[in-house]
Amino acid sequence: MKKIRLGRSGFESSRLAYGCMRIAGDGSGEARDRGKRALRAAIDAGYTLFDHADIYASGECEALFGELLAESPGLRDQLVVLTKSGIRFAGDPDPTSPGRYDFSKDYLRTCVEGSLKRLNVEQIDVLLLHRPDYLADFHAVVELFDELADSGKVAHFGVSNFSPSQVSLLQSLTSRPLIVNQVEINLHNTSAFSDGTLDQCIERRMTPQAWCPIAVLAYPAWGNTFSADDEARIRAEVDRQAGIYGVDDWLVALAWLLRHPAGISPIVGSTTPGRIVAAVRALDIDYSREDWYRLLEARNAAPVP
Ligand SMILES: NC(=O)c1ccc[n+]([C@@H]2O[C@H](COP(=O)([O-])OP(=O)(O)OC[C@H]3O[C@@H](n4cnc5c(N)ncnc54)[C@H](OP(=O)(O)O)[C@@H]3O)[C@@H](O)[C@H]2O)c1
């Protein structure tokens, strides 16, 4: 597995991250066993960055990962453990509470304590603010960053789903480098190419991580707006390229992200060992500029102007 340096940190991580959002499945014993097999397959295939959030299966994904660490002495030190906080589901804490984002110090502090316990680690390597809280007091947030770093509970910080201006605002308040912006990038959602997100990652040496990287091909993207004709046109071009490169179609989608000069790190979220292993092949595709633009044109249903 190819390695990257994570933002302006000293951490090295695998170019592909493994996403743990689905590892607990429906919470049954069978699903949890499948999740553990997926984690082991990812570790064996050389993934070293494991992406979590406190809300994934209401903490069950972090807990499953923590169990694996407890069963595998020495493993923790080989991995980069990333988790996210700041989203609160409806019903928390009262049945009438709405879904919301909450970057208040007390709430985030409690989240971090919970994640540390479930993950069974003494330190979170990277903590991301999951989605921008419109009501955040970012001065208070950076005070909390200091507190968490000084106490050794968190090594590095980053963000997820932040706009470039939100990144700039937060970064202006702290000398700690924000090392990651984790955003949705796939054949449906290409906003990061043009809204400044990836430019900013290059400029500030942040690592962009792409969530749901194979949406459209494996499952409909969030907020899908593609028609059946759009999907057929995109799939035809993907299939054509898959034939040329001699790979499965979804590896073309990964190669398309990997080709961008910002050094996008796709987060692979399959729980199927064969797919987790196969995804690594995308790193070896010598993907051409021409095919990148052919797929963009198929996606846009228009030639570039
Ligand atoms: N920051 C955020 O706001 C945010 C939001 C969403 C996700 N994330 C992170 O991003 C990670 C990746 O997203 P994702 O889980 O959606 O990953 P993904 O790799 O884009 O998709 C994985 C899903 O697609 C299925 N799949 C994979 N290959 C397939 C194929 N060839 N044909 C058909 N189905 C296929 C998988 O099924 P099997 O499991 O059966 O293989 C699984 O259900 C998550 O795990 C999470 O860590 C972050």
The ligand as a Tripos MOL2 file, in Angstrom:
@<TRIPOS>MOLECULE
LIG
   48    52     1     0     0
SMALL
NO_CHARGES

@<TRIPOS>ATOM
      1 N1        -17.4610   12.7240    6.9800 N.am      1 LIG1
      2 C1        -18.6690   12.3710    6.6020 C.2       1 LIG1
      3 O1        -19.6280   13.1630    6.6810 O.2       1 LIG1
      4 C2        -18.8870   10.9800    6.0690 C.ar      1 LIG1
      5 C3        -20.1230   10.6360    5.4880 C.ar      1 LIG1
      6 C4        -20.2720    9.3320    4.9900 C.ar      1 LIG1
      7 C5        -19.2270    8.4120    5.0850 C.ar      1 LIG1
      8 N2        -18.0500    8.7850    5.6870 N.ar      1 LIG1
      9 C6        -16.9070    7.8520    5.7810 C.3       1 LIG1
     10 O2        -16.5990    7.4220    4.4710 O.3       1 LIG1
     11 C7        -16.4880    6.0070    4.4650 C.3       1 LIG1
     12 C8        -16.7130    5.5100    3.0640 C.3       1 LIG1
     13 O3        -18.0470    5.7170    2.6260 O.3       1 LIG1
     14 P1        -18.8990    4.4630    2.2620 P.3       1 LIG1
     15 O4        -18.9720    3.5580    3.4630 O.co2     1 LIG1
     16 O5        -20.1660    4.9190    1.6410 O.co2     1 LIG1
     17 O6        -17.8990    3.7270    1.2550 O.3       1 LIG1
     18 P2        -17.8930    3.2630   -0.2200 P.3       1 LIG1
     19 O7        -16.6320    2.4840   -0.3410 O.co2     1 LIG1
     20 O8        -18.1490    4.4010   -1.1710 O.co2     1 LIG1
     21 O9        -19.1630    2.3000   -0.3210 O.3       1 LIG1
     22 C9        -19.2700    1.1560    0.4270 C.3       1 LIG1
     23 C10       -20.6390    0.5350    0.1560 C.3       1 LIG1
     24 O10       -20.7240    0.1770   -1.2300 O.3       1 LIG1
     25 C11       -20.8630   -1.2360   -1.3350 C.3       1 LIG1
     26 N3        -19.9680   -1.6500   -2.4230 N.ar      1 LIG1
     27 C12       -18.6440   -1.5240   -2.4800 C.ar      1 LIG1
     28 N4        -18.1790   -1.9810   -3.6590 N.ar      1 LIG1
     29 C13       -19.2490   -2.3590   -4.3490 C.ar      1 LIG1
     30 C14       -19.4180   -2.8920   -5.6310 C.ar      1 LIG1
     31 N5        -18.3780   -3.1260   -6.4400 N.pl3     1 LIG1
     32 N6        -20.6550   -3.1700   -6.0560 N.ar      1 LIG1
     33 C15       -21.7020   -2.9600   -5.2650 C.ar      1 LIG1
     34 N7        -21.6150   -2.4580   -3.9970 N.ar      1 LIG1
     35 C16       -20.3850   -2.1640   -3.5590 C.ar      1 LIG1
     36 C17       -20.4260   -1.7950   -0.0300 C.3       1 LIG1
     37 O11       -21.0760   -3.0420    0.2110 O.3       1 LIG1
     38 P3        -20.3070   -4.2130    1.0030 P.3       1 LIG1
     39 O12       -20.0210   -3.6700    2.3560 O.co2     1 LIG1
     40 O13       -21.3260   -5.3100    1.0070 O.co2     1 LIG1
     41 O14       -19.0720   -4.5380    0.2050 O.co2     1 LIG1
     42 C18       -20.8510   -0.7220    0.9460 C.3       1 LIG1
     43 O15       -22.2390   -0.8450    1.2350 O.3       1 LIG1
     44 C19       -17.4810    5.5650    5.5470 C.3       1 LIG1
     45 O16       -17.2460    4.2400    5.9770 O.3       1 LIG1
     46 C20       -17.2050    6.5990    6.6130 C.3       1 LIG1
     47 O17       -16.0550    6.2170    7.3410 O.3       1 LIG1
     48 C21       -17.8740   10.0560    6.1470 C.ar      1 LIG1
@<TRIPOS>BOND
     1     1     2 1
     2     2     3 2
     3     2     4 1
     4     4     5 ar
     5     4    48 ar
     6     5     6 ar
     7     6     7 ar
     8     7     8 ar
     9     8     9 1
    10     8    48 ar
    11     9    10 1
    12     9    46 1
    13    10    11 1
    14    11    12 1
    15    11    44 1
    16    12    13 1
    17    13    14 1
    18    14    15 2
    19    14    16 1
    20    14    17 1
    21    17    18 1
    22    18    19 2
    23    18    20 1
    24    18    21 1
    25    21    22 1
    26    22    23 1
    27    23    24 1
    28    23    42 1
    29    24    25 1
    30    25    26 1
    31    25    36 1
    32    26    27 ar
    33    26    35 ar
    34    27    28 ar
    35    28    29 ar
    36    29    30 ar
    37    29    35 ar
    38    30    31 1
    39    30    32 ar
    40    32    33 ar
    41    33    34 ar
    42    34    35 ar
    43    36    37 1
    44    36    42 1
    45    37    38 1
    46    38    39 2
    47    38    40 1
    48    38    41 1
    49    42    43 1
    50    44    45 1
    51    44    46 1
    52    46    47 1
@<TRIPOS>SUBSTRUCTURE
     1 LIG1         1 GROUP 0 **** ****
